[in-house]
């Protein structure tokens, strides 16, 4: 009986550690994705700003 408890305890600990590792991996992946989205949004914002300045300057030239 005691061996069964020890074995089950070991299995539960191993599963818990595996889940924790998966959670860390998922958090890292999410952080990377957030950074990529942030950079893309900043790039799009910069392009839009340049286009706006260009269109305004073209409008005043006519």
Jmol script that loads the backbone (N, CA, C; Angstrom):
load data "model"
ATOM      1  N   UNK A   1       0.826  -1.196   0.000  1.00  0.00           N
ATOM      2  CA  UNK A   1       0.000   0.000   0.000  1.00  0.00           C
ATOM      3  C   UNK A   1       0.870   1.260   0.000  1.00  0.00           C
ATOM      4  N   UNK A   2       1.917   1.223   0.839  1.00  0.00           N
ATOM      5  CA  UNK A   2       2.788   2.388   0.908  1.00  0.00           C
ATOM      6  C   UNK A   2       3.520   2.590  -0.414  1.00  0.00           C
ATOM      7  N   UNK A   3       3.930   1.489  -1.049  1.00  0.00           N
ATOM      8  CA  UNK A   3       4.607   1.595  -2.338  1.00  0.00           C
ATOM      9  C   UNK A   3       3.692   2.229  -3.381  1.00  0.00           C
ATOM     10  N   UNK A   4       2.418   1.880  -3.326  1.00  0.00           N
ATOM     11  CA  UNK A   4       1.449   2.446  -4.266  1.00  0.00           C
ATOM     12  C   UNK A   4       1.331   3.951  -4.055  1.00  0.00           C
ATOM     13  N   UNK A   5       1.265   4.380  -2.795  1.00  0.00           N
ATOM     14  CA  UNK A   5       1.179   5.814  -2.495  1.00  0.00           C
ATOM     15  C   UNK A   5       2.426   6.547  -2.970  1.00  0.00           C
ATOM     16  N   UNK A   6       3.585   5.954  -2.738  1.00  0.00           N
ATOM     17  CA  UNK A   6       4.846   6.574  -3.150  1.00  0.00           C
ATOM     18  C   UNK A   6       4.893   6.687  -4.668  1.00  0.00           C
ATOM     19  N   UNK A   7       4.482   5.623  -5.347  1.00  0.00           N
ATOM     20  CA  UNK A   7       4.497   5.627  -6.809  1.00  0.00           C
ATOM     21  C   UNK A   7       3.514   6.661  -7.353  1.00  0.00           C
ATOM     22  N   UNK A   8       2.309   6.711  -6.798  1.00  0.00           N
ATOM     23  CA  UNK A   8       1.314   7.689  -7.242  1.00  0.00           C
ATOM     24  C   UNK A   8       1.789   9.112  -6.973  1.00  0.00           C
ATOM     25  N   UNK A   9       2.418   9.310  -5.820  1.00  0.00           N
ATOM     26  CA  UNK A   9       2.942  10.632  -5.480  1.00  0.00           C
ATOM     27  C   UNK A   9       4.010  11.047  -6.495  1.00  0.00           C
ATOM     28  N   UNK A  10       4.872  10.126  -6.863  1.00  0.00           N
ATOM     29  CA  UNK A  10       5.907  10.409  -7.856  1.00  0.00           C
ATOM     30  C   UNK A  10       5.310  10.731  -9.215  1.00  0.00           C
ATOM     31  N   UNK A  11       4.289   9.973  -9.616  1.00  0.00           N
ATOM     32  CA  UNK A  11       3.621  10.233 -10.895  1.00  0.00           C
ATOM     33  C   UNK A  11       2.970  11.611 -10.898  1.00  0.00           C
ATOM     34  N   UNK A  12       2.287  11.925  -9.795  1.00  0.00           N
ATOM     35  CA  UNK A  12       1.615  13.222  -9.712  1.00  0.00           C
ATOM     36  C   UNK A  12       2.629  14.359  -9.757  1.00  0.00           C
ATOM     37  N   UNK A  13       3.758  14.187  -9.081  1.00  0.00           N
ATOM     38  CA  UNK A  13       4.796  15.214  -9.080  1.00  0.00           C
ATOM     39  C   UNK A  13       5.362  15.393 -10.495  1.00  0.00           C
ATOM     40  N   UNK A  14       5.599  14.287 -11.192  1.00  0.00           N
ATOM     41  CA  UNK A  14       6.138  14.355 -12.552  1.00  0.00           C
ATOM     42  C   UNK A  14       5.148  15.047 -13.489  1.00  0.00           C
ATOM     43  N   UNK A  15       3.871  14.712 -13.374  1.00  0.00           N
ATOM     44  CA  UNK A  15       2.850  15.349 -14.210  1.00  0.00           C
ATOM     45  C   UNK A  15       2.751  16.842 -13.911  1.00  0.00           C
ATOM     46  N   UNK A  16       2.842  17.183 -12.636  1.00  0.00           N
ATOM     47  CA  UNK A  16       2.773  18.589 -12.243  1.00  0.00           C
ATOM     48  C   UNK A  16       3.949  19.367 -12.822  1.00  0.00           C
ATOM     49  N   UNK A  17       5.146  18.797 -12.732  1.00  0.00           N
ATOM     50  CA  UNK A  17       6.325  19.461 -13.282  1.00  0.00           C
ATOM     51  C   UNK A  17       6.212  19.603 -14.800  1.00  0.00           C
ATOM     52  N   UNK A  18       5.666  18.588 -15.452  1.00  0.00           N
ATOM     53  CA  UNK A  18       5.486  18.645 -16.906  1.00  0.00           C
ATOM     54  C   UNK A  18       4.511  19.764 -17.276  1.00  0.00           C
ATOM     55  N   UNK A  19       3.417  19.866 -16.545  1.00  0.00           N
ATOM     56  CA  UNK A  19       2.440  20.932 -16.810  1.00  0.00           C
ATOM     57  C   UNK A  19       3.041  22.310 -16.564  1.00  0.00           C
ATOM     58  N   UNK A  20       3.840  22.428 -15.511  1.00  0.00           N
ATOM     59  CA  UNK A  20       4.493  23.709 -15.227  1.00  0.00           C
ATOM     60  C   UNK A  20       5.442  24.088 -16.360  1.00  0.00           C
ATOM     61  N   UNK A  21       6.165  23.104 -16.876  1.00  0.00           N
ATOM     62  CA  UNK A  21       7.057  23.354 -18.004  1.00  0.00           C
ATOM     63  C   UNK A  21       6.290  23.801 -19.234  1.00  0.00           C
ATOM     64  N   UNK A  22       5.156  23.164 -19.491  1.00  0.00           N
ATOM     65  CA  UNK A  22       4.319  23.555 -20.627  1.00  0.00           C
ATOM     66  C   UNK A  22       3.787  24.973 -20.444  1.00  0.00           C
ATOM     67  N   UNK A  23       3.410  25.304 -19.219  1.00  0.00           N
ATOM     68  CA  UNK A  23       2.893  26.648 -18.942  1.00  0.00           C
ATOM     69  C   UNK A  23       3.971  27.697 -19.185  1.00  0.00           C
ATOM     70  N   UNK A  24       5.191  27.409 -18.766  1.00  0.00           N
ATOM     71  CA  UNK A  24       6.299  28.346 -18.985  1.00  0.00           C
ATOM     72  C   UNK A  24       6.540  28.523 -20.479  1.00  0.00           C
ATOM     73  N   UNK A  25       6.518  27.420 -21.219  1.00  0.00           N
ATOM     74  CA  UNK A  25       6.718  27.484 -22.670  1.00  0.00           C
ATOM     75  C   UNK A  25       5.634  28.327 -23.323  1.00  0.00           C
ATOM     76  N   UNK A  26       4.394  28.106 -22.928  1.00  0.00           N
ATOM     77  CA  UNK A  26       3.288  28.871 -23.508  1.00  0.00           C
ATOM     78  C   UNK A  26       3.398  30.353 -23.169  1.00  0.00           C
ATOM     79  N   UNK A  27       3.810  30.668 -21.951  1.00  0.00           N
ATOM     80  CA  UNK A  27       3.984  32.074 -21.568  1.00  0.00           C
ATOM     81  C   UNK A  27       5.084  32.724 -22.393  1.00  0.00           C
ATOM     82  N   UNK A  28       6.178  31.995 -22.622  1.00  0.00           N
ATOM     83  CA  UNK A  28       7.266  32.529 -23.445  1.00  0.00           C
ATOM     84  C   UNK A  28       6.796  32.781 -24.875  1.00  0.00           C
ATOM     85  N   UNK A  29       6.064  31.816 -25.430  1.00  0.00           N
ATOM     86  CA  UNK A  29       5.553  31.976 -26.791  1.00  0.00           C
ATOM     87  C   UNK A  29       4.605  33.162 -26.875  1.00  0.00           C
ATOM     88  N   UNK A  30       3.764  33.318 -25.861  1.00  0.00           N
ATOM     89  CA  UNK A  30       2.828  34.441 -25.859  1.00  0.00           C
ATOM     90  C   UNK A  30       3.577  35.765 -25.800  1.00  0.00           C
ATOM     91  N   UNK A  31       4.602  35.828 -24.971  1.00  0.00           N
ATOM     92  CA  UNK A  31       5.403  37.051 -24.883  1.00  0.00           C
ATOM     93  C   UNK A  31       6.058  37.393 -26.210  1.00  0.00           C
ATOM     94  N   UNK A  32       6.583  36.377 -26.893  1.00  0.00           N
ATOM     95  CA  UNK A  32       7.201  36.608 -28.200  1.00  0.00           C
ATOM     96  C   UNK A  32       6.169  37.119 -29.196  1.00  0.00           C
ATOM     97  N   UNK A  33       4.988  36.511 -29.191  1.00  0.00           N
ATOM     98  CA  UNK A  33       3.931  36.945 -30.121  1.00  0.00           C
ATOM     99  C   UNK A  33       3.492  38.374 -29.825  1.00  0.00           C
ATOM    100  N   UNK A  34       3.391  38.694 -28.546  1.00  0.00           N
ATOM    101  CA  UNK A  34       3.010  40.059 -28.173  1.00  0.00           C
ATOM    102  C   UNK A  34       4.040  41.062 -28.680  1.00  0.00           C
ATOM    103  N   UNK A  35       5.322  40.712 -28.558  1.00  0.00           N
ATOM    104  CA  UNK A  35       6.379  41.601 -29.041  1.00  0.00           C
ATOM    105  C   UNK A  35       6.312  41.774 -30.548  1.00  0.00           C
ATOM    106  N   UNK A  36       6.048  40.684 -31.272  1.00  0.00           N
ATOM    107  CA  UNK A  36       5.946  40.765 -32.731  1.00  0.00           C
ATOM    108  C   UNK A  36       4.776  41.662 -33.121  1.00  0.00           C
ATOM    109  N   UNK A  37       3.632  41.460 -32.485  1.00  0.00           N
ATOM    110  CA  UNK A  37       2.461  42.283 -32.799  1.00  0.00           C
ATOM    111  C   UNK A  37       2.717  43.750 -32.479  1.00  0.00           C
ATOM    112  N   UNK A  38       3.409  44.003 -31.381  1.00  0.00           N
ATOM    113  CA  UNK A  38       3.722  45.381 -31.003  1.00  0.00           C
ATOM    114  C   UNK A  38       4.616  46.033 -32.054  1.00  0.00           C
ATOM    115  N   UNK A  39       5.651  45.305 -32.492  1.00  0.00           N
ATOM    116  CA  UNK A  39       6.547  45.852 -33.525  1.00  0.00           C
ATOM    117  C   UNK A  39       5.799  46.100 -34.829  1.00  0.00           C
ATOM    118  N   UNK A  40       4.927  45.176 -35.222  1.00  0.00           N
ATOM    119  CA  UNK A  40       4.163  45.355 -36.457  1.00  0.00           C
ATOM    120  C   UNK A  40       3.239  46.564 -36.354  1.00  0.00           C
ATOM    121  N   UNK A  41       2.602  46.728 -35.211  1.00  0.00           N
ATOM    122  CA  UNK A  41       1.708  47.873 -35.021  1.00  0.00           C
ATOM    123  C   UNK A  41       2.494  49.175 -35.054  1.00  0.00           C
ATOM    124  N   UNK A  42       3.666  49.188 -34.425  1.00  0.00           N
ATOM    125  CA  UNK A  42       4.497  50.394 -34.443  1.00  0.00           C
ATOM    126  C   UNK A  42       4.962  50.704 -35.862  1.00  0.00           C
ATOM    127  N   UNK A  43       5.303  49.673 -36.627  1.00  0.00           N
ATOM    128  CA  UNK A  43       5.717  49.874 -38.016  1.00  0.00           C
ATOM    129  C   UNK A  43       4.587  50.427 -38.859  1.00  0.00           C
ATOM    130  N   UNK A  44       3.395  49.881 -38.684  1.00  0.00           N
ATOM    131  CA  UNK A  44       2.239  50.367 -39.436  1.00  0.00           C
ATOM    132  C   UNK A  44       1.923  51.809 -39.057  1.00  0.00           C
ATOM    133  N   UNK A  45       2.054  52.126 -37.787  1.00  0.00           N
ATOM    134  CA  UNK A  45       1.805  53.494 -37.332  1.00  0.00           C
ATOM    135  C   UNK A  45       2.809  54.466 -37.958  1.00  0.00           C
ATOM    136  N   UNK A  46       4.068  54.061 -38.025  1.00  0.00           N
ATOM    137  CA  UNK A  46       5.097  54.919 -38.623  1.00  0.00           C
ATOM    138  C   UNK A  46       4.831  55.128 -40.111  1.00  0.00           C
ATOM    139  N   UNK A  47       4.434  54.070 -40.802  1.00  0.00           N
ATOM    140  CA  UNK A  47       4.123  54.184 -42.233  1.00  0.00           C
ATOM    141  C   UNK A  47       2.932  55.107 -42.439  1.00  0.00           C
ATOM    142  N   UNK A  48       1.904  54.942 -41.636  1.00  0.00           N
ATOM    143  CA  UNK A  48       0.721  55.797 -41.761  1.00  0.00           C
ATOM    144  C   UNK A  48       1.073  57.261 -41.520  1.00  0.00           C
ATOM    145  N   UNK A  49       1.948  57.495 -40.552  1.00  0.00           N
ATOM    146  CA  UNK A  49       2.353  58.867 -40.257  1.00  0.00           C
ATOM    147  C   UNK A  49       3.098  59.471 -41.455  1.00  0.00           C
ATOM    148  N   UNK A  50       4.003  58.682 -42.049  1.00  0.00           N
ATOM    149  CA  UNK A  50       4.740  59.180 -43.219  1.00  0.00           C
ATOM    150  C   UNK A  50       3.802  59.445 -44.389  1.00  0.00           C
ATOM    151  N   UNK A  51       2.851  58.548 -44.598  1.00  0.00           N
ATOM    152  CA  UNK A  51       1.889  58.744 -45.685  1.00  0.00           C
ATOM    153  C   UNK A  51       1.052  60.000 -45.458  1.00  0.00           C
ATOM    154  N   UNK A  52       0.644  60.197 -44.229  1.00  0.00           N
ATOM    155  CA  UNK A  52      -0.160  61.371 -43.900  1.00  0.00           C
ATOM    156  C   UNK A  52       0.621  62.650 -44.191  1.00  0.00           C
ATOM    157  N   UNK A  53       1.881  62.694 -43.778  1.00  0.00           N
ATOM    158  CA  UNK A  53       2.723  63.863 -44.030  1.00  0.00           C
ATOM    159  C   UNK A  53       2.893  64.065 -45.531  1.00  0.00           C
ATOM    160  N   UNK A  54       3.104  62.984 -46.260  1.00  0.00           N
ATOM    161  CA  UNK A  54       3.275  63.077 -47.713  1.00  0.00           C
ATOM    162  C   UNK A  54       2.012  63.610 -48.371  1.00  0.00           C
ATOM    163  N   UNK A  55       0.874  63.083 -48.011  1.00  0.00           N
ATOM    164  CA  UNK A  55      -0.380  63.533 -48.616  1.00  0.00           C
ATOM    165  C   UNK A  55      -0.673  64.990 -48.276  1.00  0.00           C
ATOM    166  N   UNK A  56      -0.375  65.389 -47.056  1.00  0.00           N
ATOM    167  CA  UNK A  56      -0.600  66.787 -46.669  1.00  0.00           C
ATOM    168  C   UNK A  56       0.311  67.701 -47.474  1.00  0.00           C
ATOM    169  N   UNK A  57       1.577  67.308 -47.624  1.00  0.00           N
ATOM    170  CA  UNK A  57       2.499  68.157 -48.384  1.00  0.00           C
ATOM    171  C   UNK A  57       2.103  68.198 -49.857  1.00  0.00           C
ATOM    172  N   UNK A  58       1.610  67.108 -50.405  1.00  0.00           N
ATOM    173  CA  UNK A  58       1.155  67.099 -51.799  1.00  0.00           C
ATOM    174  C   UNK A  58      -0.083  67.975 -51.965  1.00  0.00           C
ATOM    175  N   UNK A  59      -0.943  67.950 -50.984  1.00  0.00           N
ATOM    176  CA  UNK A  59      -2.177  68.729 -51.047  1.00  0.00           C
ATOM    177  C   UNK A  59      -1.870  70.228 -51.087  1.00  0.00           C
ATOM    178  N   UNK A  60      -0.886  70.659 -50.330  1.00  0.00           N
ATOM    179  CA  UNK A  60      -0.557  72.083 -50.280  1.00  0.00           C
ATOM    180  C   UNK A  60       0.242  72.545 -51.493  1.00  0.00           C
ATOM    181  N   UNK A  61       0.829  71.612 -52.243  1.00  0.00           N
ATOM    182  CA  UNK A  61       1.586  71.994 -53.434  1.00  0.00           C
ATOM    183  C   UNK A  61       0.667  72.365 -54.585  1.00  0.00           C
ATOM    184  N   UNK A  62      -0.535  71.878 -54.601  1.00  0.00           N
ATOM    185  CA  UNK A  62      -1.456  72.152 -55.716  1.00  0.00           C
ATOM    186  C   UNK A  62      -2.115  73.478 -55.605  1.00  0.00           C
TER     187      UNK A  62
END
end "model"
wireframe off; spacefill off
backbone 0.3
color backbone group
